[in-house]
């Protein structure tokens, strides 16, 4: 039988809702309360995760390595060095990786990376190879299993309908939702309006707030959902990036809430109109709040087997962290250099071909 133990300060605070849920369910639990000076003793127990890494993640990591090498070449400013890197990349690096892929795909019988069928790693590879332009066909022809995989992915009815029309925008509370749609290659209508148009749209918003999601079924019934994180959680469950199993799904929720707290602090500073107060808030944000939260996330990612927050792979808080870090603007790189695992996670999300395509094509707007 599962035994529940809730650890929190000797306050109602953020734990009271959890206690009320236990009470409503008639569920016994141990209500562990401690004073603030005892927190360092309890802090090391926060939270540990399960261990798992799928084959698809492993293959996707290899594709990501290819993508990162290509990006490095693309942005190399020294033309002599660029030519040397390009020669090695197309003459050796891609060839060697495709040879490994070809052998593995040929052996498993499904025509994909893993025996169970199509995974995001297959889509990643097919999309990445498409970036090679007129070099693609010559590169994959010597590798028939890879070529067949790419053909299967590109001829998949849903994938063949997916068109990258994702507009290029700055961040905001809807961007996480757009990234979830993007990661799932799910078409959606991206309705954007100006501030003076909001009263017209507000009438339809279920909570009188934006963003809100509208879903219309085949019988023209409309389901509307408000609150950006509620929408994100709902879509993440639909698209399979909400964690595996009840325990990991709960971890995912906790990471999302932690990042939400950081996001709210960033937004508070950005939109503060009193310049004196803004300066004080900014000092605290960069000296205390950001370092504290990124160190927590750094430790979580360091324990993960996948370089994401969770051991099962990418989940919606990884996307949330990515778009929250975009709010750091030109300070982002210098800050992330102090947190190598968070930096690597951000690079993996940015390097996901679907996300990368969305970021490149999204409309340029204010936050």
C-alpha positions as semicolon CSV with decimal commas, in nm:
position;residue;x (nm);y (nm);z (nm)
1;X;0,000;0,000;0,000
2;X;0,131;0,346;-0,090
3;X;0,222;0,566;0,207
4;X;0,204;0,941;0,155
5;X;0,430;1,188;0,334
6;X;0,384;1,562;0,279
7;X;0,682;1,781;0,375
8;X;0,633;2,155;0,430
9;X;0,691;2,439;0,673
10;X;0,465;2,467;0,976
11;X;0,225;2,686;0,778
12;X;-0,083;2,653;0,563
13;X;0,086;2,824;0,267
14;X;0,134;2,630;-0,056
15;X;0,076;2,294;0,113
16;X;-0,277;2,359;0,237
17;X;-0,441;2,278;-0,096
18;X;-0,264;1,940;-0,093
19;X;-0,381;1,872;0,264
20;X;-0,739;1,959;0,162
21;X;-0,720;1,714;-0,129
22;X;-0,609;1,438;0,106
23;X;-0,891;1,535;0,345
24;X;-1,155;1,532;0,072
25;X;-1,042;1,186;-0,036
26;X;-1,034;1,052;0,320
27;X;-0,672;0,954;0,257
28;X;-0,435;0,910;0,549
29;X;-0,094;1,074;0,514
30;X;0,193;1,190;0,730
31;X;0,188;1,569;0,762
32;X;0,557;1,645;0,820
33;X;0,604;2,008;0,927
34;X;0,930;2,182;1,005
35;X;1,057;2,525;1,100
36;X;1,252;2,743;0,859
37;X;1,583;2,675;1,030
38;X;1,526;2,300;0,968
39;X;1,485;2,345;0,588
40;X;1,851;2,265;0,504
41;X;1,798;1,922;0,660
42;X;1,492;1,846;0,442
43;X;1,606;2,019;0,122
44;X;1,830;1,729;-0,001
45;X;1,521;1,503;-0,017
46;X;1,356;1,713;-0,291
47;X;1,272;1,531;-0,552
48;X;1,432;1,233;-0,725
49;X;1,319;1,081;-1,053
50;X;1,299;0,736;-1,216
51;X;1,559;0,614;-1,466
52;X;1,480;0,529;-1,827
53;X;1,614;0,612;-2,171
54;X;1,448;0,495;-2,490
55;X;1,615;0,385;-2,810
56;X;1,441;0,664;-2,993
57;X;1,603;0,922;-2,764
58;X;1,944;0,768;-2,834
59;X;1,899;0,789;-3,212
60;X;1,753;1,139;-3,188
61;X;2,060;1,247;-2,992
62;X;2,279;1,128;-3,281
63;X;2,068;1,324;-3,528
64;X;2,097;1,625;-3,297
65;X;2,476;1,589;-3,306
66;X;2,461;1,610;-3,686
67;X;2,236;1,914;-3,667
68;X;2,464;2,092;-3,421
69;X;2,766;2,028;-3,641
70;X;2,580;2,171;-3,941
71;X;2,479;2,481;-3,744
72;X;2,841;2,530;-3,637
73;X;2,949;2,525;-4,002
74;X;2,670;2,759;-4,106
75;X;2,777;3,030;-3,858
76;X;3,153;2,991;-3,902
77;X;3,286;3,331;-4,015
78;X;3,633;3,222;-4,123
79;X;3,579;3,102;-4,482
80;X;3,891;2,883;-4,484
81;X;3,788;2,714;-4,160
82;X;3,430;2,683;-4,289
83;X;3,551;2,502;-4,602
84;X;3,758;2,258;-4,392
85;X;3,467;2,184;-4,157
86;X;3,226;2,141;-4,447
87;X;3,458;1,897;-4,627
88;X;3,493;1,680;-4,316
89;X;3,121;1,702;-4,237
90;X;2,992;1,589;-4,576
91;X;3,285;1,358;-4,650
92;X;3,306;1,176;-4,317
93;X;3,070;1,278;-4,035
94;X;2,734;1,233;-4,209
95;X;2,854;0,926;-4,401
96;X;2,969;0,748;-4,085
97;X;2,648;0,827;-3,894
98;X;2,420;0,723;-4,183
99;X;2,612;0,396;-4,215
100;X;2,540;0,318;-3,848
101;X;2,174;0,418;-3,891
102;X;2,139;0,206;-4,206
103;X;2,263;-0,106;-4,031
104;X;2,033;-0,059;-3,729
105;X;1,723;0,021;-3,936
106;X;1,784;-0,278;-4,165
107;X;1,798;-0,515;-3,868
108;X;1,483;-0,429;-3,676
109;X;1,221;-0,520;-3,940
110;X;0,991;-0,218;-3,903
111;X;1,174;0,010;-4,142
112;X;1,208;0,264;-3,862
113;X;1,464;0,317;-3,586
114;X;1,274;0,100;-3,338
115;X;1,081;-0,220;-3,394
116;X;0,750;-0,083;-3,269
117;X;0,725;0,167;-3,555
118;X;0,741;0,541;-3,615
119;X;0,890;0,764;-3,344
120;X;0,991;1,127;-3,332
121;X;1,352;1,023;-3,400
122;X;1,247;0,906;-3,749
123;X;1,071;1,237;-3,813
124;X;1,374;1,426;-3,680
125;X;1,606;1,242;-3,920
126;X;1,379;1,293;-4,222
127;X;1,333;1,661;-4,146
128;X;1,704;1,716;-4,080
129;X;1,803;1,552;-4,409
130;X;1,560;1,781;-4,587
131;X;1,772;2,076;-4,472
132;X;2,061;1,944;-4,683
133;X;1,883;2,057;-5,000
134;X;2,022;1,923;-5,324
135;X;2,289;1,723;-5,138
136;X;2,032;1,497;-4,972
137;X;1,965;1,246;-5,249
138;X;2,333;1,186;-5,323
139;X;2,403;1,139;-4,951
140;X;2,128;0,888;-4,873
141;X;2,130;0,682;-5,195
142;X;2,420;0,460;-5,068
143;X;2,211;0,381;-4,758
144;X;1,890;0,207;-4,877
145;X;1,739;0,150;-4,531
146;X;1,782;0,519;-4,442
147;X;1,639;0,623;-4,779
148;X;1,338;0,395;-4,731
149;X;1,281;0,537;-4,379
150;X;1,288;0,892;-4,510
151;X;1,043;0,802;-4,788
152;X;0,808;0,637;-4,536
153;X;0,814;0,940;-4,308
154;X;0,761;1,190;-4,589
155;X;0,478;0,983;-4,736
156;X;0,303;0,938;-4,402
157;X;-0,042;1,093;-4,466
158;X;-0,043;1,322;-4,161
159;X;0,318;1,427;-4,199
160;X;0,283;1,493;-4,570
161;X;0,000;1,736;-4,486
162;X;0,206;1,920;-4,229
163;X;0,318;2,254;-4,373
164;X;0,552;2,477;-4,181
165;X;0,351;2,800;-4,170
166;X;0,444;2,881;-3,813
167;X;0,478;3,257;-3,774
168;X;0,790;3,410;-3,614
169;X;0,712;3,579;-3,282
170;X;0,861;3,682;-2,955
171;X;0,744;3,510;-2,639
172;X;0,431;3,569;-2,427
173;X;0,196;3,332;-2,249
174;X;0,072;3,166;-2,568
175;X;0,416;3,069;-2,697
176;X;0,442;2,755;-2,485
177;X;0,112;2,637;-2,635
178;X;0,237;2,708;-2,988
179;X;0,557;2,513;-2,912
180;X;0,354;2,213;-2,793
181;X;0,154;2,217;-3,116
182;X;0,479;2,255;-3,308
183;X;0,650;1,963;-3,132
184;X;0,350;1,742;-3,215
185;X;0,334;1,865;-3,576
186;X;-0,029;1,947;-3,505
187;X;-0,196;2,202;-3,732
188;X;-0,380;2,479;-3,552
189;X;-0,527;2,818;-3,627
190;X;-0,304;3,082;-3,469
191;X;-0,546;3,370;-3,413
192;X;-0,367;3,692;-3,315
193;X;-0,526;4,024;-3,235
194;X;-0,422;4,375;-3,139
195;X;-0,490;4,522;-2,795
196;X;-0,775;4,734;-2,928
197;X;-0,944;4,418;-3,061
198;X;-0,933;4,238;-2,724
199;X;-1,284;4,346;-2,607
200;X;-1,430;4,164;-2,909
201;X;-1,242;3,841;-2,829
202;X;-1,285;3,871;-2,453
203;X;-1,655;3,788;-2,491
204;X;-1,557;3,434;-2,599
205;X;-1,280;3,384;-2,341
206;X;-1,409;3,142;-2,074
207;X;-1,223;3,320;-1,792
208;X;-1,209;3,663;-1,952
209;X;-0,836;3,619;-2,014
210;X;-0,602;3,545;-2,301
211;X;-0,474;3,311;-2,425
212;X;-0,764;3,071;-2,456
213;X;-0,804;2,756;-2,660
214;X;-1,103;2,673;-2,879
215;X;-1,166;2,322;-3,007
216;X;-1,449;2,247;-3,248
217;X;-1,548;1,885;-3,305
218;X;-1,708;1,731;-3,615
219;X;-2,053;1,819;-3,478
220;X;-1,956;2,187;-3,444
221;X;-1,953;2,167;-3,065
222;X;-1,707;2,417;-2,918
223;X;-1,489;2,348;-2,615
224;X;-1,306;2,650;-2,473
225;X;-1,030;2,638;-2,215
226;X;-0,852;2,927;-2,044
227;X;-0,527;2,971;-1,848
228;X;-0,207;2,910;-2,042
229;X;-0,071;2,634;-1,816
230;X;-0,404;2,451;-1,805
231;X;-0,405;2,454;-2,185
232;X;-0,042;2,338;-2,194
233;X;-0,109;2,049;-1,956
234;X;-0,419;1,943;-2,146
235;X;-0,243;1,940;-2,484
236;X;0,067;1,774;-2,338
237;X;-0,147;1,481;-2,223
238;X;-0,306;1,455;-2,568
239;X;0,029;1,464;-2,750
240;X;0,218;1,235;-2,511
241;X;0,464;1,481;-2,357
242;X;0,318;1,492;-2,006
243;X;0,543;1,223;-1,857
244;X;0,512;0,845;-1,826
245;X;0,322;0,705;-1,527
246;X;0,153;0,887;-1,240
247;X;0,473;0,962;-1,050
248;X;0,657;1,116;-1,345
249;X;0,346;1,307;-1,452
250;X;0,336;1,456;-1,102
251;X;0,705;1,550;-1,135
252;X;0,630;1,715;-1,467
253;X;0,356;1,924;-1,303
254;X;0,594;2,031;-1,025
255;X;0,863;2,138;-1,273
256;X;0,605;2,332;-1,472
257;X;0,496;2,516;-1,155
258;X;0,857;2,597;-1,065
259;X;0,920;2,744;-1,410
260;X;0,589;2,932;-1,389
261;X;0,714;3,104;-1,073
262;X;1,032;3,209;-1,255
263;X;0,832;3,325;-1,559
264;X;0,610;3,540;-1,337
265;X;0,912;3,705;-1,175
266;X;1,057;3,789;-1,516
267;X;0,724;3,931;-1,632
268;X;0,688;4,137;-1,313
269;X;1,022;4,308;-1,374
270;X;0,968;4,361;-1,747
271;X;0,631;4,533;-1,704
272;X;0,708;4,740;-1,390
273;X;0,652;5,109;-1,475
274;X;0,819;5,264;-1,169
275;X;1,186;5,285;-1,274
276;X;1,320;5,295;-0,916
277;X;1,122;4,990;-0,813
278;X;1,210;4,819;-1,143
279;X;1,580;4,863;-1,072
280;X;1,546;4,704;-0,726
281;X;1,338;4,416;-0,862
282;X;1,589;4,362;-1,142
283;X;1,881;4,339;-0,899
284;X;1,701;4,079;-0,690
285;X;1,591;3,890;-1,003
286;X;1,943;3,850;-1,144
287;X;2,130;3,817;-0,815
288;X;1,894;3,583;-0,630
289;X;1,586;3,450;-0,808
290;X;1,735;3,338;-1,140
291;X;2,048;3,176;-0,988
292;X;1,842;2,993;-0,726
293;X;1,589;2,855;-0,975
294;X;1,840;2,765;-1,244
295;X;2,055;2,580;-0,992
296;X;1,753;2,371;-0,889
297;X;1,680;2,294;-1,254
298;X;2,051;2,226;-1,321
299;X;2,055;1,959;-1,048
300;X;1,735;1,799;-1,182
301;X;1,863;1,781;-1,541
302;X;2,203;1,653;-1,423
303;X;2,029;1,353;-1,263
304;X;1,824;1,280;-1,576
305;X;1,927;1,010;-1,821
306;X;1,793;1,202;-2,121
307;X;1,929;1,557;-2,072
308;X;1,569;1,672;-2,029
309;X;1,392;1,732;-1,697
310;X;1,242;1,382;-1,702
311;X;1,397;1,046;-1,776
312;X;1,128;0,949;-2,027
313;X;1,234;1,235;-2,258
314;X;1,098;1,573;-2,359
315;X;0,793;1,704;-2,171
316;X;0,608;2,034;-2,176
317;X;0,813;2,196;-1,894
318;X;1,123;2,162;-2,116
319;X;0,940;2,375;-2,373
320;X;0,820;2,612;-2,101
321;X;1,177;2,654;-1,975
322;X;1,295;2,722;-2,331
323;X;1,049;3,006;-2,389
324;X;1,102;3,145;-2,036
325;X;1,478;3,164;-2,098
326;X;1,408;3,366;-2,413
327;X;1,295;3,649;-2,182
328;X;1,658;3,688;-2,070
329;X;1,736;3,843;-2,409
330;X;2,106;3,927;-2,454
331;X;2,188;3,813;-2,097
332;X;2,079;3,455;-2,170
333;X;2,408;3,308;-2,295
334;X;2,620;3,451;-2,014
335;X;2,373;3,326;-1,753
336;X;2,342;2,978;-1,906
337;X;2,719;2,933;-1,918
338;X;2,702;2,885;-1,539
339;X;2,447;2,601;-1,575
340;X;2,580;2,356;-1,837
341;X;2,300;2,100;-1,808
342;X;2,029;2,365;-1,843
343;X;2,223;2,510;-2,135
344;X;2,238;2,167;-2,302
345;X;1,862;2,119;-2,248
346;X;1,791;2,459;-2,405
347;X;2,010;2,363;-2,702
348;X;1,829;2,030;-2,746
349;X;1,490;2,199;-2,751
350;X;1,617;2,472;-2,986
351;X;1,771;2,199;-3,208
352;X;1,450;1,998;-3,236
353;X;1,371;2,043;-3,607
354;X;1,004;2,119;-3,551
355;X;1,081;2,373;-3,279
356;X;1,367;2,521;-3,482
357;X;1,140;2,563;-3,781
358;X;0,875;2,731;-3,566
359;X;1,126;2,972;-3,410
360;X;1,266;3,067;-3,751
361;X;0,924;3,126;-3,909
362;X;0,720;3,275;-3,625
363;X;0,612;3,636;-3,674
364;X;0,829;3,903;-3,515
365;X;0,610;4,061;-3,248
366;X;0,642;4,225;-2,910
367;X;0,637;4,004;-2,604
